[in-house]
C-alpha cells in the first residue's frame, strides 16, 4: 500500500481515491469498508501480517485526518493515536485508541469552550457512524501527566503516542513532558508487577487449552513488555535496536521477531474468523484457524492440535525471551555494586544469591556444563537462580545438546545425579523444558512439547502433564505436604531409589500422539533410556513395566468390582510383587492428579487405596476367600451396631433377607448404616430414603429401600439429573423379600461439603415423594453440551459381554458427558427389560466411562441384543 497523503485522501491500489469529496458518515463508512475488504483479500493471498497491521493503521489514519479537517477542528488542539494504534499495529477488529490533547493546565472539561465541546461530541459521533470503534479521552497536558503518574497502563499507552492531526507544537510539548516524567526504574518495577499480576490471572500457565493470544503468559503482551521497558530506559525501541545495543544478538532479535509474527498472524486470523475483536484461541476456532494456515491433521492428531502445538512452542519461546531480556534490562537499569564472586569450582562461582559461569563461553566449549549448572543449583540451596548472563549463555548453547552429547557417559551420570537430588528437581525440570534442554536430551520428549490432545479430560499439554506428574511424586517426598496424602507420603518416604518413579513419570505418556499403543511405545523408549544410563537391571525393568502398565490400576479400581476375590487375584498376578504395587499406586495417584483438577476426588482416592491394601495383603500371603471376607464384614458391622447402641438381635430380620453378595459388596460401616435405618422397617410399604455425607468426605451417600420395580434405577437417575448431581457409584441389591436395597454415591456440581449438608433433607424428602407417586418417567434432560465436547466430540462406544462366571453381563459405555446421560441409558435398559445390579460411573473431565453389571433375558438373544446396543448408541449421541 502507498503511504497515505493527509492532503489527498485515502490512496488505493485500484487507482481510485477518496480525495475530492466531503467525508459524510456514509462516504466515510464506504471508504472504510472497501479499504478493510481490500486489506483482508490481500492478507488472504500473502499472509503478510506486518503489512496488514501497518496498512490498516494508514487506512484509519487517513479517514481520521479527513474527518478532522472536514469538521474544521480548532488548530489549538491535537489528535493523537495511542496504545497499539499509536504503535502502528492495528488488528482487524481492535479498538482505535485516541487522545484529544488540549493545551493548558485546566481540566479537559474547562479547557475548551462550549462550541468546541459540541464539535468534539459531533466528531466522536461521526466516527462511530462511519464504523470506527474508538476509545477516546480528552485531556490537557497537565491531566496527561497526572494520569500517567497514577496509572502505569495510561503511562504505557501514552509512551507510544503519535500525532495524527492538529497542533504540532502542542504534541512536541506533550512528548517532552512524557519523557521528563518517565522514571525508568519505577517504570520497570511497575511493568514487572503488572506482568506478574496478569500471569496470575491465567494461573501462570503458558499451556492453557484456550489461551489468550494477547494476555496469556507467552502472549504478545510479554513481548511488548520488553520493548516498553527498553524504550522507557532509552535502550531501544525495537528488536533490532536491542541488538544494536548489545542486549541481544541479531539471531535472537530475528527469533523474537519470528515468534511475534506467529502470534500476530494467529491473532489476525482469529479476528477475521470471529468477525469481532476476539483474542482467546477458543475451541470454536482452532480447527478453522488451522485450515486458514494450511495445517492439516496427521492421524491420530487433529489439525487443531497441530495448530496449538505451533502456538505453544511459540509461547514457550516468548517466555524464554521475556525472562532473559527482563533480567538483562534489569541489570542495565539497576546498576549497582556487584557482590564479590566466590568460586564453586573452575567453571562456576557464586555471586550473591546467583549462580554465575566463570566464563560464559564454557557452555559452548564444554556443553556438559549445562547439566552441571542444574546440579549445582540443586546442591546449593543458598543459590536462587542463574545470573542473566549465565542463563542467556546456556540458552544460546542448547544446540550443543546433540547426538554426541546424548551419548556422553558424563552427561548420563549428571542427569541421573539430578534425578537423585533431594531438592529442586521440579523447578529445574521445568526450566530445562522451557529452554529446550529436556527435549533435546530426550528427543522423544521434544516431540510432545506443546502437544495438546483433545481427549476431554487432560487440561494440560502432554509435556506439562508429564512434569505435573513428576511434581506430584516429588510432593509426596516433602514433609510439609504429608497431610495431603498420608499413605502416599509414607510409601514414598520408604521407597528405595525414587528416581525410578521420576523416570516412569517422565516416560509414561511420552509416546502420546504416535500411531499405536502409547504405553507399549513408551516402554520401548524408557527401556532404551534406562539401559543407556546404566541403571540396575531390576530398576530398568521396573521403569519399563510401570510405563507399560500405568493405566492398569485406575482401570481396575474404577471399572471392576474390587470386592470380588477373582478380580483381586487377577490384578495381583499382573502386579507380581509388593515393590511394583507400591510404585504403581504412587504413579497412579500422581498421574490422575496431574490430569485435571476436576478429575481427582476422594471417591477415586478411596477406590485406589482399597485396591492397594487388598492387593498388598494378597501379595504378602493373606488368602482371599469369600467366606473369610463375608465373616469379616459381618463381624465388623455387628461391632459398629453394638457401639451405636442397637439391640443385639435387631439386625436379624433384615440380614436374613440379604444374600452373601450384599455383605461382600458393601463396606462394614455402610452395612451398619443401612441396618440402623432399616432393621425396624423391613416390610415398609413406602420407600425409605436416607442420606448422609459420605465417610470419605466427598459427596452424599444415599440409601433407597423400596418394593422393587423395574424402572426404579431410571427414576432415581432422573431425580439426581434434575438436581444436577452426578451419580459416581451405584450398588443395586434385591432382597429375598422382593425389596430393592440400593445405595448411591452422588456429587454436587461444585463438590462443596456445605452444599451436601444443605441437600440431604431435600434428597430424603423429594426422592421419597417421587418414588411414592410413581408418576410416568419424564424424558431425560436435554442440556447444552460444553464447547469442548461440541468441537471435539467422542464417538460413543457400547460393549456388552458376559462375565467369566456367566452370572451377569458387563455393559461398558464410553461417551461424552452431558446432562441427562445416565437417565437416557437407564430408560433404554428399562424398555428392554434389563436389570442393573451395580454401576461404576467414571467421569474424566467431559468423558464418561461407565460400567454396569446387568441381567435380563434379552442379553441371551443375539438379534435383540444388537437392537439394544443400537438404541444405547442413539441415546449416547451428543445433543445441543
PyMOL commands that set and color helices and strands:
alter all, ss='L'
color gray80, all
select helices_A, chain A and resi 25-46+49-70+83-87+114-130+141-150+152-159+168-181+184-201+220-232+239-244+250-274+283-292+303-333+362-365+369-379+388-400+403-406+409-420+425-434+437-441+443-447+462-477+479-481+486-493+499-507+518-532+537-548+552-559+565-575+578-593+602-619+626-643+652-656+660-665+668-678+712-722+753-773+787-791+821-831+857-860+862-876
alter helices_A, ss='H'
color red, helices_A
select strands_A, chain A and resi 78-81+96-102+134-140+162-166+342-343+348-351+354-357+385-386+688-693+700-707+726-734+739-747+797-802+809-816+835-844+847-855
alter strands_A, ss='S'
color yellow, strands_A
deselect
rebuild
show_as cartoon
